[in-house]
Amino acid sequence: MSEDGINTEEYPTEIHDYLAAFEKSLGSVDEMLKTMMSVSRSELLQKLEPLEQAKMDLVSVYTLNSMFWVYLATQGINPKEHPVKQELERIRTYMNKVKEIADKKKASKLDKGAASRFVRNALWEPNAENEHTSKTPAKGKKRK
């Protein structure tokens, strides 16, 4: 047995690093699931705004379907030919919609008054005083 508790004689040594990373990832998923399961869903949802609730629900269902995808692959079933693929695509569509809504909330609002003042002050409007001063040479400059 190696130092991380996996018997390297049971599989090719070339994939040891991949298996170690996979085992570490499974541990992370397990810890996250324990954290999420420690609080009731209703308690958790009460603390979140509706948009955050939607995000949490979408991430949860996407994770569950992704884990099922991996399960199918470990059982020798091609997940690309299984209905789980369409479900993941459907969830991704809703995730993109929620992201668009969140981005719209973050987008800066246009201050029409400030914009009109900016445009008005940026545009030069000739008047009698400006025409007279523009024809005289500036002080301090000599014409040749």
Secondary structure, DSSP 8 states (H G I E B T S, - for coil): --TTS--GGGS-GGGHHHHHHHHHHHHHHHHHHHHHHHS-HHHHHHTS-HHHHHHHHHHHHHHHHHHHHHHHHHTT--GGGSTHHHHHHHHHHHHHHHHHHHHHHHS----HHHHHHHHHHHS----HHHHHHHHS--TT----
